[in-house]
Amino acid sequence: AVLDPPAPIDLLDAGGRPVVVGDRGAVLRPPSRLGLRRDSSVAVMSWAGPWPADERWWDPKSAVRVARMQVVDTQGRAYLVAGTMGVGGADAQWCLEGIYD
């Protein structure tokens, strides 16, 4: 199922900090918890990615750096999440783009 629009989420590491993808496209600290901002979070059992992309790179006003990941919770539900990143991975903003059946 694809969410339109994507829903904001928290993707957190074991220390409760937002997951960050560095400039070289690697996760600096792996995801540990996933949660919708208004609901309780669930533990992350496994994950794949990230797959970074520079979207709309030709237009400086709308260019954004995005990293997508697949995340599976402890109940076996799988999600497609996307994070927009600032320079050095700062200011990570994560959203839920899809839920796998």
OpenMM code with the backbone's topology and positions (N, CA, C; nanometers):
from openmm import Vec3, app, unit

residues = "ALA VAL LEU ASP PRO PRO ALA PRO ILE ASP LEU LEU ASP ALA GLY GLY ARG PRO VAL VAL VAL GLY ASP ARG GLY ALA VAL LEU ARG PRO PRO SER ARG LEU GLY LEU ARG ARG ASP SER SER VAL ALA VAL MET SER TRP ALA GLY PRO TRP PRO ALA ASP GLU ARG TRP TRP ASP PRO LYS SER ALA VAL ARG VAL ALA ARG MET GLN VAL VAL ASP THR GLN GLY ARG ALA TYR LEU VAL ALA GLY THR MET GLY VAL GLY GLY ALA ASP ALA GLN TRP CYS LEU GLU GLY ILE TYR ASP".split()
positions = [
    Vec3(0.0845, -0.1170, 0.0000),
    Vec3(0.0000, 0.0000, 0.0000),
    Vec3(0.0892, 0.1234, 0.0000),
    Vec3(0.0598, 0.2151, -0.0886),
    Vec3(0.1359, 0.3389, -0.0978),
    Vec3(0.0568, 0.4485, -0.0276),
    Vec3(0.1225, 0.5230, 0.0587),
    Vec3(0.0560, 0.6319, 0.1307),
    Vec3(0.0670, 0.7607, 0.0492),
    Vec3(-0.0455, 0.8279, 0.0312),
    Vec3(-0.0472, 0.9538, -0.0425),
    Vec3(-0.1353, 1.0526, 0.0312),
    Vec3(-0.0768, 1.1450, 0.0997),
    Vec3(0.0660, 1.1760, 0.1067),
    Vec3(0.1365, 1.0859, 0.2078),
    Vec3(0.2698, 1.0778, 0.1995),
    Vec3(0.3454, 1.0022, 0.2990),
    Vec3(0.3204, 1.0578, 0.4395),
    Vec3(0.3245, 0.9681, 0.5398),
    Vec3(0.2973, 1.0075, 0.6782),
    Vec3(0.4291, 1.0318, 0.7526),
    Vec3(0.4388, 1.1413, 0.8264),
    Vec3(0.5600, 1.1651, 0.9062),
    Vec3(0.5769, 1.0566, 1.0120),
    Vec3(0.7000, 1.0124, 1.0324),
    Vec3(0.7300, 0.9107, 1.1325),
    Vec3(0.8564, 0.9497, 1.2077),
    Vec3(0.8808, 0.8763, 1.3147),
    Vec3(1.0084, 0.8821, 1.3837),
    Vec3(1.0824, 0.7530, 1.3519),
    Vec3(1.2033, 0.7634, 1.3001),
    Vec3(1.2904, 0.6482, 1.2810),
    Vec3(1.4111, 0.6748, 1.3694),
    Vec3(1.4198, 0.5984, 1.4788),
    Vec3(1.5161, 0.6283, 1.5843),
    Vec3(1.6195, 0.5186, 1.6007),
    Vec3(1.7400, 0.5585, 1.6438),
    Vec3(1.8443, 0.4611, 1.6760),
    Vec3(1.8252, 0.4143, 1.8201),
    Vec3(1.9140, 0.3307, 1.8691),
    Vec3(1.9010, 0.2748, 2.0044),
    Vec3(1.9090, 0.3814, 2.1126),
    Vec3(1.9702, 0.4949, 2.0838),
    Vec3(1.9797, 0.6044, 2.1800),
    Vec3(1.8629, 0.7006, 2.1742),
    Vec3(1.7626, 0.6727, 2.0884),
    Vec3(1.6463, 0.7602, 2.0774),
    Vec3(1.6676, 0.8803, 1.9874),
    Vec3(1.7780, 0.8810, 1.9113),
    Vec3(1.8066, 0.9911, 1.8178),
    Vec3(1.7579, 0.9540, 1.6787),
    Vec3(1.7200, 1.0527, 1.5961),
    Vec3(1.6793, 1.0215, 1.4584),
    Vec3(1.7919, 0.9519, 1.3828),
    Vec3(1.7558, 0.8516, 1.3033),
    Vec3(1.8527, 0.7825, 1.2188),
    Vec3(1.9052, 0.8824, 1.1164),
    Vec3(2.0368, 0.8794, 1.0956),
    Vec3(2.1035, 0.9723, 1.0046),
    Vec3(2.1758, 0.8930, 0.8968),
    Vec3(2.1647, 0.9396, 0.7731),
    Vec3(2.2395, 0.8835, 0.6618),
    Vec3(2.3468, 0.9853, 0.6267),
    Vec3(2.4719, 0.9424, 0.6314),
    Vec3(2.5843, 1.0321, 0.6068),
    Vec3(2.6009, 1.0684, 0.4604),
    Vec3(2.6960, 1.1563, 0.4340),
    Vec3(2.7218, 1.2039, 0.2979),
    Vec3(2.7613, 1.0931, 0.2009),
    Vec3(2.8163, 0.9839, 0.2539),
    Vec3(2.8584, 0.8732, 0.1676),
    Vec3(2.7488, 0.7678, 0.1513),
    Vec3(2.6290, 0.7953, 0.2023),
    Vec3(2.5152, 0.7061, 0.1823),
    Vec3(2.5061, 0.5901, 0.2789),
    Vec3(2.5757, 0.5974, 0.3916),
    Vec3(2.5701, 0.4904, 0.4908),
    Vec3(2.4951, 0.5377, 0.6148),
    Vec3(2.4258, 0.4451, 0.6796),
    Vec3(2.3573, 0.4748, 0.8050),
    Vec3(2.4637, 0.4894, 0.9133),
    Vec3(2.4600, 0.6011, 0.9863),
    Vec3(2.5595, 0.6249, 1.0902),
    Vec3(2.5301, 0.5437, 1.2160),
    Vec3(2.4025, 0.5290, 1.2511),
    Vec3(2.3587, 0.4461, 1.3636),
    Vec3(2.2324, 0.3738, 1.3169),
    Vec3(2.2261, 0.2411, 1.3273),
    Vec3(2.1139, 0.1663, 1.2697),
    Vec3(1.9809, 0.1949, 1.3392),
    Vec3(1.8713, 0.1772, 1.2650),
    Vec3(1.7393, 0.1995, 1.3240),
    Vec3(1.7064, 0.0955, 1.4298),
    Vec3(1.6391, 0.1423, 1.5348),
    Vec3(1.5986, 0.0547, 1.6439),
    Vec3(1.4481, 0.0621, 1.6702),
    Vec3(1.3876, 0.1799, 1.6445),
    Vec3(1.2445, 0.2012, 1.6696),
    Vec3(1.1837, 0.2784, 1.5535),
    Vec3(1.0586, 0.2444, 1.5239),
    Vec3(0.9821, 0.3108, 1.4194),
    Vec3(0.8478, 0.3481, 1.4779),
    Vec3(0.8060, 0.4703, 1.4575),
    Vec3(0.6754, 0.5082, 1.5096),
    Vec3(0.6155, 0.6276, 1.4396),
    Vec3(0.4843, 0.6221, 1.4242),
    Vec3(0.4129, 0.7406, 1.3786),
    Vec3(0.4216, 0.8431, 1.4900),
    Vec3(0.4272, 0.9665, 1.4572),
    Vec3(0.4502, 1.0709, 1.5564),
    Vec3(0.3459, 1.0728, 1.6674),
    Vec3(0.2250, 1.0298, 1.6411),
    Vec3(0.1203, 1.0357, 1.7445),
    Vec3(0.0899, 0.9000, 1.8064),
    Vec3(0.1522, 0.7951, 1.7566),
    Vec3(0.1279, 0.6601, 1.8094),
    Vec3(0.2527, 0.6094, 1.8790),
    Vec3(0.2387, 0.4954, 1.9454),
    Vec3(0.3552, 0.4339, 2.0084),
    Vec3(0.4462, 0.3751, 1.9008),
    Vec3(0.5714, 0.3600, 1.9358),
    Vec3(0.6679, 0.3079, 1.8398),
    Vec3(0.6785, 0.1562, 1.8521),
    Vec3(0.7337, 0.0937, 1.7488),
    Vec3(0.7578, -0.0499, 1.7475),
    Vec3(0.9070, -0.0732, 1.7275),
    Vec3(0.9551, -0.1854, 1.7786),
    Vec3(1.0962, -0.2203, 1.7630),
    Vec3(1.1233, -0.2656, 1.6194),
    Vec3(1.2400, -0.2300, 1.5697),
    Vec3(1.2837, -0.2709, 1.4367),
    Vec3(1.3615, -0.4012, 1.4494),
    Vec3(1.3201, -0.5029, 1.3722),
    Vec3(1.3868, -0.6326, 1.3748),
    Vec3(1.4988, -0.6383, 1.2702),
    Vec3(1.4717, -0.5825, 1.1502),
    Vec3(1.5719, -0.5811, 1.0438),
    Vec3(1.5454, -0.4640, 0.9514),
    Vec3(1.6454, -0.4350, 0.8694),
    Vec3(1.6334, -0.3235, 0.7759),
    Vec3(1.7270, -0.3454, 0.6582),
    Vec3(1.6969, -0.2791, 0.5482),
    Vec3(1.7810, -0.2848, 0.4287),
    Vec3(1.7937, -0.1446, 0.3724),
    Vec3(1.9070, -0.1194, 0.3105),
    Vec3(1.9328, 0.0129, 0.2560),
    Vec3(2.0419, 0.0806, 0.3355),
    Vec3(2.0523, 0.2061, 0.3273),
    Vec3(1.9669, 0.2993, 0.2542),
    Vec3(2.0043, 0.3070, 0.1062),
    Vec3(1.9090, 0.3603, 0.0304),
    Vec3(1.9299, 0.3874, -0.1100),
    Vec3(1.9163, 0.5382, -0.1287),
    Vec3(2.0291, 0.6099, -0.1286),
    Vec3(2.0239, 0.7556, -0.1393),
    Vec3(1.9986, 0.8012, -0.2831),
    Vec3(1.9356, 0.9157, -0.2943),
    Vec3(1.9097, 0.9772, -0.4250),
    Vec3(1.9083, 1.1280, -0.4093),
    Vec3(1.9640, 1.1956, -0.5066),
    Vec3(1.9541, 1.3415, -0.5132),
    Vec3(1.8392, 1.3732, -0.6070),
    Vec3(1.7254, 1.4111, -0.5512),
    Vec3(1.6071, 1.4371, -0.6315),
    Vec3(1.6003, 1.5840, -0.6705),
    Vec3(1.5600, 1.6074, -0.7935),
    Vec3(1.5465, 1.7423, -0.8511),
    Vec3(1.6772, 1.8211, -0.8388),
    Vec3(1.7900, 1.7536, -0.8596),
    Vec3(1.9215, 1.8156, -0.8464),
    Vec3(1.9417, 1.9320, -0.9431),
    Vec3(1.8665, 1.9351, -1.0530),
    Vec3(1.8819, 2.0396, -1.1529),
    Vec3(1.8177, 2.1722, -1.1119),
    Vec3(1.7369, 2.1690, -1.0046),
    Vec3(1.6687, 2.2898, -0.9596),
    Vec3(1.7079, 2.3202, -0.8144),
    Vec3(1.8006, 2.4142, -0.7930),
    Vec3(1.8496, 2.4406, -0.6568),
    Vec3(1.7402, 2.4750, -0.5559),
    Vec3(1.6300, 2.5334, -0.6010),
    Vec3(1.5230, 2.5721, -0.5081),
    Vec3(1.4433, 2.4523, -0.4571),
    Vec3(1.4327, 2.3469, -0.5361),
    Vec3(1.3536, 2.2313, -0.4932),
    Vec3(1.4373, 2.1036, -0.4780),
    Vec3(1.5680, 2.1125, -0.4954),
    Vec3(1.6548, 1.9952, -0.4810),
    Vec3(1.6499, 1.9427, -0.3379),
    Vec3(1.6530, 1.8107, -0.3246),
    Vec3(1.6495, 1.7476, -0.1923),
    Vec3(1.7280, 1.6176, -0.1980),
    Vec3(1.7940, 1.5870, -0.0896),
    Vec3(1.8663, 1.4605, -0.0754),
    Vec3(1.7772, 1.3644, 0.0024),
    Vec3(1.7453, 1.2500, -0.0580),
    Vec3(1.6531, 1.1540, 0.0020),
    Vec3(1.7235, 1.0184, 0.0155),
    Vec3(1.6962, 0.9506, 0.1257),
    Vec3(1.7442, 0.8130, 0.1439),
    Vec3(1.6231, 0.7263, 0.1770),
    Vec3(1.6061, 0.6182, 0.1011),
    Vec3(1.4957, 0.5259, 0.1277),
    Vec3(1.5503, 0.3990, 0.1914),
    Vec3(1.4695, 0.3408, 0.2806),
    Vec3(1.5060, 0.2170, 0.3481),
    Vec3(1.3825, 0.1289, 0.3601),
    Vec3(1.4055, -0.0008, 0.3672),
    Vec3(1.3004, -0.0944, 0.4027),
    Vec3(1.3251, -0.1355, 0.5467),
    Vec3(1.2193, -0.1344, 0.6268),
    Vec3(1.2291, -0.1643, 0.7691),
    Vec3(1.1240, -0.2697, 0.8025),
    Vec3(1.1629, -0.3681, 0.8843),
    Vec3(1.0702, -0.4724, 0.9290),
    Vec3(1.0621, -0.4663, 1.0803),
    Vec3(0.9382, -0.4624, 1.1335),
    Vec3(0.9224, -0.4583, 1.2794),
    Vec3(0.9209, -0.6000, 1.3369),
    Vec3(0.9133, -0.6108, 1.4666),
    Vec3(0.9202, -0.7418, 1.5336),
    Vec3(0.7975, -0.8278, 1.5096),
    Vec3(0.6906, -0.7704, 1.4540),
    Vec3(0.5713, -0.8478, 1.4205),
    Vec3(0.5726, -0.8930, 1.2746),
    Vec3(0.6806, -0.8601, 1.2034),
    Vec3(0.6945, -0.9017, 1.0643),
    Vec3(0.6350, -0.8075, 0.9632),
    Vec3(0.5848, -0.6920, 1.0054),
    Vec3(0.5330, -0.5933, 0.9099),
    Vec3(0.6499, -0.5199, 0.8467),
    Vec3(0.6412, -0.4995, 0.7156),
    Vec3(0.7488, -0.4334, 0.6426),
    Vec3(0.7009, -0.2980, 0.5908),
    Vec3(0.7927, -0.2011, 0.5921),
    Vec3(0.7616, -0.0634, 0.5577),
    Vec3(0.8670, -0.0074, 0.4624),
    Vec3(0.8254, 0.0848, 0.3774),
    Vec3(0.9178, 0.1642, 0.2979),
    Vec3(0.9192, 0.3035, 0.3584),
    Vec3(1.0350, 0.3463, 0.4050),
    Vec3(1.0479, 0.4776, 0.4663),
    Vec3(1.1449, 0.5617, 0.3845),
    Vec3(1.1269, 0.6923, 0.3893),
    Vec3(1.2152, 0.7838, 0.3176),
    Vec3(1.2526, 0.8971, 0.4116),
    Vec3(1.3782, 0.9339, 0.4054),
    Vec3(1.4262, 1.0433, 0.4879),
    Vec3(1.4916, 1.1497, 0.4030),
    Vec3(1.4597, 1.2739, 0.4303),
    Vec3(1.5296, 1.3844, 0.3656),
    Vec3(1.6386, 1.4299, 0.4603),
    Vec3(1.7536, 1.4607, 0.4055),
    Vec3(1.8708, 1.4923, 0.4861),
    Vec3(1.9291, 1.6268, 0.4474),
    Vec3(1.9830, 1.6957, 0.5472),
    Vec3(2.0628, 1.8140, 0.5222),
    Vec3(2.2070, 1.7737, 0.4987),
    Vec3(2.2962, 1.8697, 0.4909),
    Vec3(2.4382, 1.8431, 0.4717),
    Vec3(2.4897, 1.7609, 0.5894),
    Vec3(2.5660, 1.6558, 0.5605),
    Vec3(2.6202, 1.5696, 0.6646),
    Vec3(2.5152, 1.4837, 0.7316),
    Vec3(2.3959, 1.4743, 0.6719),
    Vec3(2.2891, 1.3938, 0.7290),
    Vec3(2.2105, 1.4657, 0.8371),
    Vec3(2.2420, 1.5921, 0.8613),
    Vec3(2.1749, 1.6674, 0.9676),
    Vec3(2.0279, 1.6900, 0.9338),
    Vec3(1.9500, 1.7163, 1.0378),
    Vec3(1.8084, 1.7510, 1.0227),
    Vec3(1.7286, 1.6446, 0.9477),
    Vec3(1.7491, 1.5197, 0.9840),
    Vec3(1.6776, 1.4100, 0.9184),
    Vec3(1.5280, 1.4209, 0.9458),
    Vec3(1.4483, 1.4103, 0.8410),
    Vec3(1.3022, 1.4103, 0.8494),
    Vec3(1.2551, 1.2830, 0.7795),
    Vec3(1.1925, 1.1923, 0.8536),
    Vec3(1.1512, 1.0637, 0.7983),
    Vec3(1.0009, 1.0591, 0.7746),
    Vec3(0.9623, 0.9849, 0.6712),
    Vec3(0.8202, 0.9639, 0.6438),
    Vec3(0.7982, 0.8200, 0.5982),
    Vec3(0.6761, 0.7742, 0.6165),
    Vec3(0.6349, 0.6408, 0.5751),
    Vec3(0.5727, 0.6539, 0.4353),
    Vec3(0.6340, 0.5883, 0.3360),
    Vec3(0.5837, 0.5949, 0.1989),
    Vec3(0.4972, 0.4751, 0.1630),
    Vec3(0.5223, 0.3602, 0.2285),
    Vec3(0.4459, 0.2418, 0.1931),
    Vec3(0.4525, 0.1346, 0.2991),
    Vec3(0.3521, 0.0467, 0.2961),
    Vec3(0.3452, -0.0685, 0.3861),
    Vec3(0.3297, -0.1910, 0.2980),
    Vec3(0.4158, -0.2898, 0.3178),
    Vec3(0.4104, -0.4128, 0.2393),
    Vec3(0.3069, -0.5078, 0.2968),
    Vec3(0.2309, -0.5739, 0.2080),
    Vec3(0.1324, -0.6740, 0.2498),
    Vec3(0.1992, -0.8072, 0.2698),
] * unit.nanometer
topology = app.Topology()
chain = topology.addChain("A")
for resn in residues:
    res = topology.addResidue(resn, chain)
    for name in ("N", "CA", "C"):
        topology.addAtom(name, app.Element.getBySymbol(name[0]), res)
